Amino acid sequence: MSGTRSRATCEPGLGREIDVATPWGHLLAGVAAGSAASGGRSVLGPWRDLVFFGVVAVLPDLDFLPGLLLGGGPWHQGPTHSLLAAALATALCGLWGRRYGQGWLLAWCGAAVYLSHLAVDFCTVDTLAPIGLPLFWPFSPEHVTAKHAIFLDVKRRGLSWAVLAHDLKALAWETLLLGPWAGLALWLRVRRRAKHPLTGEA
């Protein structure tokens, strides 16, 4: 993995201000990644798949909740943004998928979607220390980030026209880069469903 590393000077994500991608960007990436991993086949159902992809796509960002509940600032881009967390999420998706006889496929899709979140954040501008993601937590305290960012950060500090303009630009850029792939996935799903109206396969 090509990127740069920075020594973390505090525990991952604890009380840090954050520069992040938007939930919208993660949803687009998750739908595209999950659809690609499933090969266009229905896993849970025609549209339940999309709900599943969406939930897993934003799952890593639930690490902001402890900060809201316990105080001390956002606990963001911490352990949930690690490869270990991705592996645990993959296992949970697989166990849940066994209820539907789709354990391995749902695990594969869950892994693809979860990793799409890490990939987007890895390629997002980050200017606040510790810069990057703790991908190798808990085995390494280092944070890693792409040498050349693709996505713009979203500023969540203060409210001004300049911040609003920047965030709208970031949102538009994510839509431009990720929207076509998510749109293609949705189109293929609708097309497949139209070919199998009786079975509901999508």
Backbone as a chain_set.jsonl record, in Angstrom:
{"seq": "MSGTRSRATCEPGLGREIDVATPWGHLLAGVAAGSAASGGRSVLGPWRDLVFFGVVAVLPDLDFLPGLLLGGGPWHQGPTHSLLAAALATALCGLWGRRYGQGWLLAWCGAAVYLSHLAVDFCTVDTLAPIGLPLFWPFSPEHVTAKHAIFLDVKRRGLSWAVLAHDLKALAWETLLLGPWAGLALWLRVRRRAKHPLTGEA", "coords": {"N": [[0.85, -1.185, 0.0], [0.685, 2.065, -1.002], [1.703, 4.955, 0.597], [1.903, 7.486, 3.167], [3.371, 7.674, 6.43], [2.694, 8.537, 9.805], [3.782, 9.276, 13.084], [1.736, 8.53, 15.745], [0.666, 10.699, 18.271], [-1.079, 10.462, 20.245], [-3.755, 8.475, 21.61], [-5.532, 6.612, 19.112], [-7.757, 8.672, 17.478], [-8.891, 9.793, 19.803], [-10.586, 12.405, 21.165], [-9.988, 14.104, 19.03], [-10.122, 16.747, 16.607], [-11.637, 16.627, 13.377], [-10.994, 15.879, 9.95], [-12.757, 14.753, 7.368], [-14.201, 12.45, 4.937], [-17.484, 12.687, 3.395], [-20.584, 11.218, 4.663], [-22.201, 10.662, 2.486], [-20.4, 10.234, 0.368], [-19.22, 7.883, 1.315], [-21.428, 6.175, 1.247], [-21.958, 6.022, -1.52], [-19.575, 4.819, -2.415], [-19.754, 2.432, -0.99], [-22.078, 1.178, -2.024], [-21.268, 0.76, -4.663], [-18.982, -0.895, -4.268], [-20.058, -3.084, -2.837], [-21.949, -4.068, -4.666], [-20.29, -4.817, -6.757], [-18.819, -6.834, -5.487], [-20.79, -8.736, -5.038], [-21.268, -9.566, -7.537], [-23.391, -8.613, -8.935], [-25.512, -10.131, -8.202], [-28.439, -10.963, -6.239], [-28.305, -10.859, -2.758], [-29.468, -10.614, -0.118], [-31.902, -9.684, -0.893], [-33.718, -7.833, -3.419], [-33.647, -5.01, -2.763], [-32.892, -4.955, -0.16], [-30.262, -5.553, -0.104], [-29.059, -3.114, -0.757], [-29.617, -1.58, 1.486], [-28.145, -3.016, 3.356], [-25.533, -2.659, 2.293], [-25.351, 0.114, 2.624], [-25.497, 0.461, 5.44], [-23.21, -0.946, 6.366], [-21.325, 0.572, 5.069], [-21.19, 3.014, 6.425], [-20.6, 2.195, 8.919], [-17.924, 2.21, 10.14], [-17.726, 4.863, 10.985], [-19.235, 5.114, 13.244], [-17.768, 5.4, 15.434], [-17.772, 7.903, 16.493], [-19.684, 8.127, 18.374], [-19.005, 7.403, 21.146], [-17.633, 9.729, 21.927], [-19.657, 11.63, 21.906], [-21.325, 10.629, 23.866], [-19.717, 10.317, 26.137], [-18.25, 12.611, 26.269], [-15.469, 14.911, 25.746], [-14.767, 15.349, 23.142], [-14.759, 14.288, 19.63], [-14.379, 10.831, 19.033], [-12.885, 9.88, 16.642], [-11.973, 8.239, 13.539], [-10.508, 6.196, 14.695], [-9.876, 3.045, 16.255], [-11.924, 1.683, 14.819], [-11.315, 2.233, 12.252], [-9.433, 0.471, 11.276], [-7.593, -2.382, 9.957], [-8.031, -4.628, 11.462], [-10.548, -4.145, 12.588], [-12.01, -4.223, 10.231], [-11.741, -6.923, 9.591], [-13.113, -8.104, 11.739], [-15.681, -7.075, 11.291], [-16.2, -8.295, 8.857], [-16.331, -10.988, 9.64], [-18.599, -10.891, 11.314], [-20.576, -10.181, 9.469], [-20.531, -12.461, 7.899], [-21.384, -14.424, 9.748], [-23.959, -13.506, 10.284], [-25.014, -13.725, 7.726], [-25.249, -16.454, 7.441], [-27.721, -17.15, 8.339], [-29.298, -16.822, 6.18], [-28.314, -18.574, 4.434], [-26.175, -17.573, 3.053], [-23.601, -17.126, 3.93], [-20.747, -16.971, 3.248], [-20.802, -15.357, 0.955], [-22.029, -13.022, 1.881], [-20.177, -12.254, 3.769], [-17.998, -11.675, 2.113], [-19.051, -9.535, 0.633], [-19.514, -7.734, 2.727], [-16.89, -7.289, 3.584], [-15.81, -6.006, 1.327], [-17.332, -3.648, 1.228], [-16.816, -2.455, 3.756], [-14.043, -2.094, 3.573], [-14.039, -0.307, 1.485], [-14.802, 2.026, 2.718], [-12.566, 2.548, 4.349], [-10.709, 2.894, 2.316], [-11.61, 5.212, 0.997], [-11.354, 7.126, 3.067], [-8.612, 6.903, 3.457], [-7.694, 8.076, 1.17], [-8.434, 10.698, 1.436], [-8.055, 14.185, 1.998], [-6.277, 15.134, 4.849], [-5.604, 17.157, 7.484], [-5.222, 17.376, 10.134], [-3.63, 16.454, 13.093], [-3.579, 13.244, 14.766], [-2.43, 12.532, 11.545], [-4.134, 10.726, 9.082], [-5.043, 7.171, 8.991], [-5.339, 4.674, 11.563], [-4.473, 2.066, 10.494], [-3.147, -0.294, 11.142], [-3.643, -0.773, 13.776], [-4.155, -2.879, 16.627], [-1.456, -3.236, 16.52], [0.435, -1.477, 15.648], [1.22, 1.928, 16.35], [1.193, 3.802, 14.402], [-0.169, 6.109, 12.002], [-1.547, 6.087, 8.743], [-1.649, 7.508, 5.462], [-2.685, 8.459, 2.149], [-0.211, 9.407, -0.259], [-0.935, 11.179, -2.213], [-3.792, 12.824, -2.077], [-7.182, 12.155, -3.021], [-9.829, 12.8, -2.492], [-11.635, 15.591, -1.112], [-11.43, 17.105, 2.128], [-13.957, 17.42, 4.663], [-14.94, 20.208, 6.379], [-15.634, 20.555, 9.729], [-15.655, 22.482, 11.613], [-16.698, 25.329, 12.992], [-18.856, 27.73, 11.328], [-19.341, 29.111, 8.306], [-19.566, 31.01, 5.242], [-17.421, 30.381, 3.65], [-16.587, 27.893, 4.653], [-18.91, 26.426, 4.125], [-18.991, 26.575, 1.313], [-16.655, 25.183, 0.71], [-17.276, 22.625, 1.723], [-19.479, 21.91, 0.159], [-18.227, 21.761, -2.287], [-16.555, 19.585, -1.798], [-18.491, 17.593, -1.487], [-19.663, 17.595, -4.037], [-17.473, 16.762, -5.552], [-17.024, 14.169, -4.594], [-19.397, 13.017, -5.482], [-19.067, 13.246, -8.23], [-16.858, 11.569, -8.704], [-17.512, 9.085, -7.517], [-20.216, 8.679, -7.891], [-20.978, 7.818, -10.6], [-20.187, 5.09, -10.575], [-21.721, 3.979, -8.498], [-24.214, 4.585, -9.566], [-24.165, 3.028, -11.897], [-24.146, 0.49, -10.742], [-26.698, 0.457, -9.539], [-28.305, 0.702, -11.809], [-27.73, -1.677, -13.199], [-28.759, -3.449, -11.354], [-31.514, -2.834, -11.367], [-32.042, -3.439, -14.026], [-31.476, -6.179, -14.077], [-33.447, -7.071, -12.347], [-35.702, -6.464, -13.829], [-35.507, -8.357, -15.8], [-36.107, -10.629, -14.459], [-38.845, -10.72, -13.356], [-40.658, -12.355, -12.0], [-39.311, -13.947, -10.163], [-38.05, -12.039, -8.714], [-35.371, -11.649, -8.629], [-32.352, -9.828, -8.341]], "CA": [[0.0, 0.0, 0.0], [1.499, 3.266, -1.11], [1.194, 6.022, 1.434], [2.85, 8.059, 4.109], [3.081, 7.298, 7.799], [2.99, 9.543, 10.822], [3.741, 8.744, 14.433], [0.614, 9.03, 16.534], [1.092, 11.265, 19.545], [-2.13, 10.194, 21.208], [-4.513, 7.296, 21.247], [-6.216, 6.855, 17.852], [-9.066, 9.272, 17.413], [-9.434, 10.287, 21.049], [-10.692, 13.834, 21.354], [-9.401, 14.86, 17.94], [-10.949, 17.348, 15.58], [-11.572, 15.691, 12.265], [-11.18, 16.175, 8.541], [-13.232, 13.458, 6.892], [-15.09, 12.406, 3.785], [-18.883, 12.774, 3.807], [-21.33, 9.958, 4.641], [-22.685, 10.463, 1.123], [-19.321, 9.609, -0.389], [-19.069, 6.505, 1.78], [-22.568, 5.413, 0.747], [-21.737, 5.765, -2.943], [-18.498, 3.836, -2.534], [-20.231, 1.165, -0.46], [-22.999, 0.564, -2.992], [-20.465, 0.296, -5.8], [-18.127, -2.007, -3.849], [-20.891, -4.232, -2.497], [-22.537, -4.611, -5.888], [-19.224, -5.498, -7.49], [-18.468, -8.056, -4.762], [-21.868, -9.715, -5.194], [-21.377, -9.946, -8.937], [-24.695, -8.205, -9.439], [-26.547, -11.049, -7.726], [-29.136, -10.619, -5.013], [-27.805, -11.591, -1.597], [-30.547, -10.615, 0.865], [-33.129, -9.303, -1.569], [-33.451, -6.788, -4.41], [-33.282, -3.712, -2.206], [-32.276, -5.137, 1.153], [-28.813, -5.486, -0.323], [-28.63, -1.717, -0.731], [-29.647, -1.172, 2.89], [-26.985, -3.661, 3.973], [-24.335, -1.954, 1.834], [-25.329, 1.441, 3.228], [-25.197, 0.36, 6.872], [-21.802, -1.318, 6.537], [-20.497, 1.655, 4.532], [-21.008, 4.077, 7.428], [-20.326, 1.56, 10.209], [-16.692, 2.665, 10.799], [-17.86, 6.205, 11.548], [-19.982, 5.103, 14.497], [-16.846, 5.638, 16.547], [-17.947, 9.236, 17.054], [-20.694, 8.066, 19.43], [-18.456, 7.511, 22.506], [-17.307, 11.115, 22.232], [-20.892, 12.34, 22.206], [-21.902, 10.107, 25.103], [-18.798, 10.45, 27.264], [-17.591, 13.905, 26.244], [-14.046, 14.898, 25.422], [-14.514, 15.497, 21.717], [-15.074, 13.126, 18.802], [-13.448, 9.705, 18.958], [-13.09, 9.524, 15.241], [-10.85, 7.641, 12.821], [-9.757, 5.411, 15.661], [-9.772, 1.608, 16.001], [-12.86, 1.181, 13.806], [-10.713, 2.487, 10.942], [-8.269, -0.411, 11.181], [-7.811, -3.638, 9.243], [-8.584, -5.572, 12.423], [-11.985, -3.882, 12.643], [-12.57, -4.725, 8.976], [-11.804, -8.383, 9.7], [-14.195, -8.427, 12.665], [-16.937, -6.781, 10.608], [-16.372, -9.345, 7.856], [-16.774, -12.191, 10.348], [-19.973, -10.683, 11.764], [-21.434, -10.25, 8.284], [-20.609, -13.86, 7.515], [-22.223, -15.132, 10.714], [-25.336, -13.081, 10.048], [-25.429, -14.252, 6.437], [-25.551, -17.882, 7.536], [-29.172, -17.276, 8.544], [-29.92, -16.813, 4.86], [-27.577, -19.491, 3.577], [-25.29, -16.753, 2.223], [-22.543, -16.696, 4.837], [-19.497, -16.579, 2.595], [-21.039, -14.247, 0.032], [-22.29, -11.806, 2.648], [-18.895, -11.866, 4.361], [-17.216, -11.074, 1.031], [-19.629, -8.224, 0.344], [-19.254, -6.879, 3.879], [-15.477, -6.902, 3.558], [-15.617, -5.042, 0.245], [-17.953, -2.375, 1.602], [-16.071, -1.879, 4.885], [-12.743, -1.64, 3.073], [-14.252, 0.879, 0.645], [-14.796, 3.168, 3.639], [-11.174, 2.825, 4.706], [-10.018, 3.374, 1.121], [-11.998, 6.607, 0.773], [-10.704, 7.949, 4.094], [-7.172, 6.858, 3.192], [-7.421, 8.97, 0.034], [-9.038, 11.995, 1.712], [-7.175, 15.187, 2.601], [-6.317, 15.173, 6.313], [-4.63, 18.165, 7.917], [-5.242, 17.445, 11.59], [-2.895, 15.35, 13.718], [-2.657, 12.455, 13.947], [-2.89, 12.489, 10.164], [-4.309, 9.404, 8.494], [-5.803, 6.121, 9.655], [-4.559, 3.677, 12.306], [-4.819, 0.824, 9.801], [-2.514, -1.476, 11.726], [-3.982, -0.86, 15.184], [-3.354, -2.356, 17.744], [-0.087, -3.735, 16.388], [1.302, -0.334, 15.379], [0.58, 3.197, 16.677], [1.33, 4.725, 13.283], [-1.282, 6.42, 11.122], [-1.112, 6.12, 7.349], [-2.515, 8.239, 4.548], [-2.179, 8.456, 0.779], [0.712, 10.493, -0.595], [-1.672, 12.143, -3.032], [-5.208, 12.683, -1.755], [-8.135, 12.243, -4.13], [-11.059, 13.429, -2.018], [-11.481, 16.762, -0.255], [-11.913, 16.96, 3.491], [-15.121, 18.203, 5.058], [-14.621, 20.993, 7.57], [-16.726, 20.537, 10.694], [-15.277, 23.41, 12.673], [-17.186, 26.656, 12.681], [-19.85, 27.825, 10.271], [-19.158, 30.323, 7.52], [-19.804, 30.772, 3.82], [-16.227, 29.736, 3.094], [-16.652, 26.481, 5.041], [-20.019, 25.834, 3.382], [-18.577, 26.43, -0.084], [-15.662, 24.105, 0.662], [-17.93, 21.34, 1.952], [-20.282, 21.611, -1.028], [-17.273, 21.352, -3.314], [-16.146, 18.221, -1.454], [-19.632, 16.728, -1.773], [-19.789, 17.496, -5.489], [-16.336, 15.991, -6.055], [-17.308, 12.769, -4.284], [-20.468, 12.573, -6.38], [-18.507, 13.135, -9.572], [-15.943, 10.431, -8.795], [-18.1, 7.828, -7.062], [-21.6, 8.567, -8.335], [-21.172, 6.969, -11.782], [-20.037, 3.669, -10.235], [-22.92, 3.595, -7.755], [-25.32, 4.638, -10.514], [-24.073, 1.844, -12.753], [-24.564, -0.66, -9.936], [-28.149, 0.513, -9.402], [-28.902, 0.443, -13.123], [-27.609, -3.108, -13.464], [-29.677, -4.147, -10.451], [-32.866, -2.635, -11.898], [-32.115, -4.176, -15.289], [-31.543, -7.599, -13.752], [-34.765, -7.315, -11.753], [-36.681, -6.428, -14.912], [-35.39, -9.611, -16.553], [-36.612, -11.719, -13.623], [-39.922, -10.108, -12.573], [-41.389, -13.336, -11.205], [-38.475, -14.413, -9.058], [-37.579, -10.896, -7.936], [-33.915, -11.66, -8.556], [-31.721, -8.566, -8.735]], "C": [[0.887, 1.237, 0.0], [0.893, 4.363, -0.26], [2.28, 6.559, 2.321], [2.41, 7.691, 5.509], [3.433, 8.448, 8.729], [2.897, 8.888, 12.182], [2.573, 9.358, 15.198], [1.127, 9.536, 17.874], [0.037, 11.089, 20.622], [-2.84, 8.932, 20.778], [-5.326, 7.599, 19.994], [-7.588, 7.476, 18.05], [-9.574, 9.922, 18.687], [-9.405, 11.803, 21.108], [-10.144, 14.668, 20.215], [-10.468, 15.559, 17.115], [-10.717, 16.541, 14.309], [-11.737, 16.373, 10.92], [-11.545, 14.852, 7.895], [-13.964, 13.599, 5.569], [-16.536, 12.455, 4.294], [-19.523, 11.392, 3.86], [-21.856, 9.632, 3.248], [-21.626, 9.778, 0.265], [-19.121, 8.16, 0.008], [-20.22, 5.629, 1.293], [-22.386, 5.058, -0.723], [-20.676, 4.692, -3.143], [-18.96, 2.465, -2.064], [-21.166, 0.442, -1.403], [-22.232, 0.0, -4.18], [-19.643, -0.934, -5.427], [-18.942, -3.255, -3.545], [-21.505, -4.881, -3.719], [-21.503, -5.359, -6.709], [-18.876, -6.827, -6.824], [-19.526, -9.138, -4.932], [-22.013, -10.189, -6.628], [-22.714, -9.59, -9.538], [-25.828, -9.102, -8.983], [-27.214, -10.517, -6.465], [-28.618, -11.484, -3.878], [-28.913, -11.735, -0.555], [-31.901, -10.363, 0.23], [-32.82, -8.135, -2.48], [-32.972, -5.47, -3.818], [-32.714, -3.81, -0.799], [-30.751, -5.103, 1.043], [-28.308, -4.058, -0.183], [-28.625, -1.174, 0.696], [-28.435, -1.741, 3.621], [-25.698, -2.944, 3.585], [-24.22, -0.596, 2.512], [-24.947, 1.42, 4.697], [-23.722, 0.046, 7.095], [-20.886, -0.188, 6.076], [-20.23, 2.747, 5.556], [-20.645, 3.514, 8.799], [-19.033, 2.048, 10.868], [-16.824, 4.027, 11.472], [-18.719, 6.256, 12.807], [-19.076, 5.33, 15.695], [-16.934, 7.058, 17.098], [-18.926, 9.216, 18.235], [-20.114, 8.122, 20.844], [-18.115, 8.941, 22.901], [-18.533, 11.931, 22.588], [-21.455, 11.917, 23.561], [-21.037, 10.388, 26.321], [-18.128, 11.809, 27.348], [-16.138, 13.779, 25.839], [-13.759, 14.974, 23.944], [-14.783, 14.214, 20.955], [-13.987, 12.06, 18.841], [-13.525, 9.195, 17.533], [-11.797, 9.078, 14.586], [-9.907, 6.955, 13.803], [-9.758, 3.946, 15.283], [-10.742, 1.061, 14.961], [-12.352, 1.418, 12.388], [-9.419, 1.686, 10.782], [-8.622, -1.675, 10.411], [-8.376, -4.704, 10.179], [-10.094, -5.395, 12.533], [-12.671, -4.387, 11.38], [-12.726, -6.241, 9.02], [-12.944, -8.812, 10.624], [-15.556, -8.185, 12.022], [-17.24, -7.84, 9.553], [-16.907, -10.621, 8.5], [-18.228, -12.064, 10.802], [-20.956, -10.752, 10.603], [-21.614, -11.699, 7.836], [-21.505, -14.665, 8.442], [-23.692, -14.785, 10.524], [-25.863, -13.673, 8.746], [-25.766, -15.73, 6.459], [-27.034, -18.129, 7.762], [-29.901, -17.377, 7.216], [-29.229, -17.776, 3.899], [-26.596, -18.783, 2.664], [-24.09, -16.276, 3.033], [-21.3, -16.18, 4.148], [-19.691, -15.372, 1.685], [-21.274, -12.947, 0.791], [-21.024, -11.319, 3.346], [-18.03, -11.152, 3.33], [-17.724, -9.67, 0.714], [-19.367, -7.249, 1.494], [-17.825, -6.392, 3.915], [-15.232, -5.828, 2.512], [-16.156, -3.671, 0.625], [-17.171, -1.697, 2.726], [-14.729, -1.323, 4.414], [-12.884, -0.434, 2.152], [-14.268, 2.139, 1.504], [-13.366, 3.551, 4.003], [-10.414, 3.403, 3.517], [-10.335, 4.841, 0.847], [-11.325, 7.517, 1.795], [-9.19, 8.005, 3.901], [-6.788, 7.869, 2.116], [-8.036, 10.353, 0.206], [-8.02, 12.927, 2.367], [-7.365, 15.184, 4.115], [-5.208, 16.107, 6.781], [-4.508, 18.25, 9.433], [-4.583, 16.217, 12.198], [-3.794, 14.567, 14.678], [-3.224, 12.235, 12.551], [-2.994, 11.047, 9.676], [-5.095, 8.445, 9.361], [-4.886, 5.18, 10.426], [-4.822, 2.279, 11.742], [-4.296, -0.415, 10.513], [-2.697, -1.556, 13.241], [-4.485, -2.267, 15.486], [-1.875, -2.742, 17.667], [0.916, -2.619, 16.116], [0.557, 0.95, 15.716], [0.573, 4.177, 15.507], [0.019, 4.9, 12.522], [-0.745, 6.509, 9.693], [-2.136, 6.875, 6.507], [-1.883, 8.231, 3.17], [-1.232, 9.629, 0.554], [-0.004, 11.59, -1.366], [-3.164, 11.916, -2.804], [-6.071, 12.862, -2.999], [-9.373, 13.034, -3.714], [-10.746, 14.602, -1.094], [-12.026, 16.468, 1.135], [-13.151, 17.816, 3.701], [-14.796, 18.898, 6.371], [-15.831, 21.011, 8.499], [-16.416, 21.443, 11.877], [-15.726, 24.81, 12.264], [-18.189, 26.622, 11.541], [-19.685, 29.165, 9.574], [-19.438, 29.983, 6.069], [-18.621, 30.069, 3.181], [-16.224, 28.237, 3.406], [-17.748, 25.771, 4.261], [-19.645, 25.595, 1.927], [-17.575, 25.288, -0.242], [-16.332, 22.744, 0.786], [-18.816, 20.94, 0.77], [-19.396, 21.163, -2.187], [-16.811, 19.92, -3.069], [-17.244, 17.225, -1.791], [-19.801, 16.519, -3.277], [-18.678, 16.639, -6.086], [-16.523, 14.503, -5.784], [-18.369, 12.211, -5.227], [-19.943, 12.36, -7.79], [-17.656, 11.879, -9.722], [-16.612, 9.095, -8.487], [-19.519, 7.595, -7.572], [-21.805, 7.681, -9.553], [-21.082, 5.48, -11.474], [-21.244, 3.173, -9.45], [-24.137, 3.596, -8.67], [-25.338, 3.438, -11.443], [-24.539, 0.603, -12.006], [-26.083, -0.699, -9.783], [-28.845, 0.19, -10.716], [-28.86, -1.038, -13.459], [-28.565, -3.909, -12.585], [-31.113, -4.033, -10.951], [-33.052, -3.44, -13.179], [-32.252, -5.676, -15.037], [-32.905, -7.955, -13.173], [-35.839, -7.34, -12.831], [-36.661, -7.716, -15.731], [-35.966, -10.794, -15.787], [-37.754, -11.198, -12.745], [-40.645, -11.084, -11.661], [-40.601, -13.782, -9.987], [-38.02, -13.276, -8.165], [-36.084, -10.845, -7.821], [-33.366, -10.341, -9.032], [-30.264, -8.607, -8.403]], "O": [[1.724, 1.425, 0.883], [-0.293, 4.668, -0.381], [3.436, 6.143, 2.24], [1.233, 7.43, 5.755], [4.35, 9.225, 8.466], [2.034, 8.041, 12.412], [2.451, 10.581, 15.279], [1.929, 8.873, 18.532], [0.222, 11.508, 21.765], [-2.563, 8.383, 19.712], [-5.771, 8.733, 19.819], [-8.465, 6.9, 18.694], [-10.626, 10.561, 18.65], [-8.336, 12.415, 21.102], [-9.857, 15.848, 20.414], [-11.572, 15.044, 16.94], [-9.707, 15.848, 14.186], [-12.514, 17.316, 10.77], [-10.733, 13.927, 7.873], [-14.301, 14.7, 5.135], [-16.78, 12.282, 5.488], [-19.061, 10.478, 3.178], [-21.946, 8.463, 2.872], [-21.931, 8.847, -0.48], [-18.882, 7.303, -0.843], [-20.01, 4.463, 0.961], [-22.633, 3.921, -1.125], [-20.853, 3.771, -3.94], [-18.607, 1.45, -2.663], [-21.066, -0.774, -1.57], [-22.514, -1.104, -4.645], [-19.607, -1.907, -6.18], [-18.568, -4.358, -3.944], [-21.576, -6.107, -3.805], [-21.795, -6.406, -7.287], [-18.662, -7.829, -7.506], [-19.2, -10.325, -4.967], [-22.787, -11.104, -6.91], [-23.135, -10.184, -10.53], [-26.984, -8.866, -9.334], [-26.633, -9.726, -5.722], [-28.506, -12.702, -4.019], [-29.255, -12.848, -0.158], [-32.93, -10.783, 0.759], [-31.773, -7.503, -2.339], [-32.009, -4.878, -4.305], [-32.119, -2.854, -0.301], [-30.052, -4.685, 1.966], [-27.268, -3.813, 0.428], [-27.741, -0.404, 1.071], [-27.781, -1.048, 4.401], [-24.865, -2.652, 4.443], [-23.134, -0.194, 2.928], [-24.168, 2.257, 5.154], [-23.061, 0.688, 7.911], [-19.798, -0.006, 6.623], [-19.154, 3.345, 5.555], [-20.409, 4.274, 9.738], [-19.041, 2.285, 12.076], [-16.107, 4.314, 12.431], [-18.913, 7.329, 13.378], [-19.543, 5.441, 16.828], [-16.247, 7.388, 18.065], [-18.989, 10.173, 19.007], [-20.67, 8.826, 21.687], [-18.281, 9.33, 24.058], [-18.48, 12.808, 23.45], [-21.992, 12.736, 24.307], [-21.549, 10.662, 27.406], [-17.51, 12.14, 28.36], [-15.636, 12.678, 25.616], [-12.638, 14.699, 23.516], [-15.01, 13.166, 21.56], [-12.804, 12.369, 18.695], [-14.169, 8.181, 17.263], [-10.698, 9.458, 14.99], [-8.688, 7.113, 13.745], [-9.652, 3.621, 14.1], [-10.428, 0.082, 14.285], [-12.896, 0.868, 11.431], [-8.438, 2.174, 10.221], [-9.796, -2.001, 10.232], [-9.116, -5.585, 9.741], [-10.836, -6.377, 12.568], [-13.781, -4.917, 11.442], [-13.724, -6.781, 8.544], [-13.657, -9.771, 10.33], [-16.476, -8.987, 12.183], [-18.392, -8.236, 9.374], [-17.821, -11.256, 7.974], [-19.001, -13.015, 10.689], [-22.042, -11.315, 10.736], [-22.707, -12.11, 7.446], [-22.295, -15.492, 7.986], [-24.561, -15.654, 10.593], [-27.023, -14.077, 8.669], [-26.492, -16.213, 5.591], [-27.549, -19.193, 7.418], [-30.989, -17.948, 7.135], [-29.52, -17.792, 2.703], [-26.219, -19.315, 1.62], [-23.616, -15.155, 2.847], [-20.845, -15.072, 4.431], [-18.851, -14.473, 1.647], [-20.778, -11.892, 0.393], [-20.819, -10.114, 3.498], [-17.402, -10.139, 3.637], [-16.94, -8.736, 0.547], [-19.038, -6.085, 1.267], [-17.561, -5.233, 4.235], [-14.531, -4.85, 2.773], [-15.513, -2.652, 0.373], [-16.896, -0.499, 2.657], [-14.328, -0.226, 4.803], [-11.962, 0.374, 2.043], [-13.803, 3.195, 1.074], [-12.999, 4.725, 3.971], [-9.579, 4.292, 3.68], [-9.446, 5.621, 0.507], [-10.784, 8.562, 1.434], [-8.564, 9.034, 4.152], [-5.699, 8.442, 2.145], [-8.15, 11.105, -0.762], [-7.219, 12.495, 3.196], [-8.496, 15.227, 4.6], [-4.029, 15.878, 6.511], [-3.779, 19.092, 9.957], [-4.928, 15.084, 11.864], [-4.667, 15.145, 15.326], [-4.367, 11.803, 12.399], [-2.067, 10.253, 9.837], [-5.732, 8.842, 10.337], [-3.767, 4.914, 9.986], [-5.339, 1.411, 12.446], [-4.935, -1.467, 10.487], [-1.996, -2.311, 13.915], [-5.202, -2.823, 14.654], [-1.137, -2.589, 18.64], [2.116, -2.796, 16.331], [-0.628, 1.064, 15.403], [0.006, 5.265, 15.613], [-0.787, 3.977, 12.411], [0.38, 6.956, 9.472], [-3.331, 6.876, 6.805], [-0.678, 8.019, 3.037], [-1.427, 10.71, 1.109], [0.282, 12.775, -1.197], [-3.729, 10.932, -3.282], [-5.732, 13.622, -3.907], [-9.898, 13.835, -4.487], [-9.735, 14.61, -0.392], [-12.962, 15.685, 1.298], [-13.363, 18.809, 3.005], [-14.422, 18.255, 7.352], [-16.919, 21.43, 8.106], [-16.861, 21.197, 12.998], [-15.202, 25.394, 11.315], [-18.348, 25.602, 10.871], [-19.868, 30.22, 10.18], [-19.536, 28.811, 5.705], [-18.794, 29.253, 2.275], [-15.904, 27.415, 2.547], [-17.554, 24.652, 3.787], [-19.944, 24.539, 1.369], [-17.637, 24.523, -1.205], [-16.004, 21.815, 0.047], [-18.891, 19.761, 0.421], [-19.774, 20.291, -2.969], [-16.689, 19.132, -4.007], [-16.973, 16.145, -2.316], [-20.051, 15.403, -3.732], [-18.916, 15.875, -7.021], [-16.218, 13.671, -6.638], [-18.259, 11.083, -5.708], [-20.329, 11.406, -8.466], [-17.721, 11.201, -10.747], [-16.311, 8.086, -9.125], [-19.971, 6.455, -7.673], [-22.721, 6.859, -9.553], [-21.825, 4.687, -12.052], [-21.739, 2.074, -9.7], [-24.995, 2.719, -8.569], [-26.4, 2.892, -11.743], [-25.243, -0.238, -12.565], [-26.689, -1.765, -9.886], [-29.856, -0.512, -10.735], [-29.843, -1.595, -13.948], [-29.113, -4.923, -13.016], [-31.849, -5.02, -10.959], [-34.1, -4.051, -13.388], [-33.038, -6.358, -15.694], [-33.454, -9.015, -13.472], [-36.776, -8.136, -12.763], [-37.683, -8.118, -16.288], [-36.276, -11.832, -16.372], [-37.648, -11.229, -11.519], [-41.195, -10.672, -10.639], [-41.163, -13.972, -8.908], [-37.648, -13.49, -7.011], [-35.554, -10.087, -7.009], [-33.85, -9.784, -10.017], [-29.547, -7.639, -8.655]]}, "num_chains": 1, "name": "protein.A"}
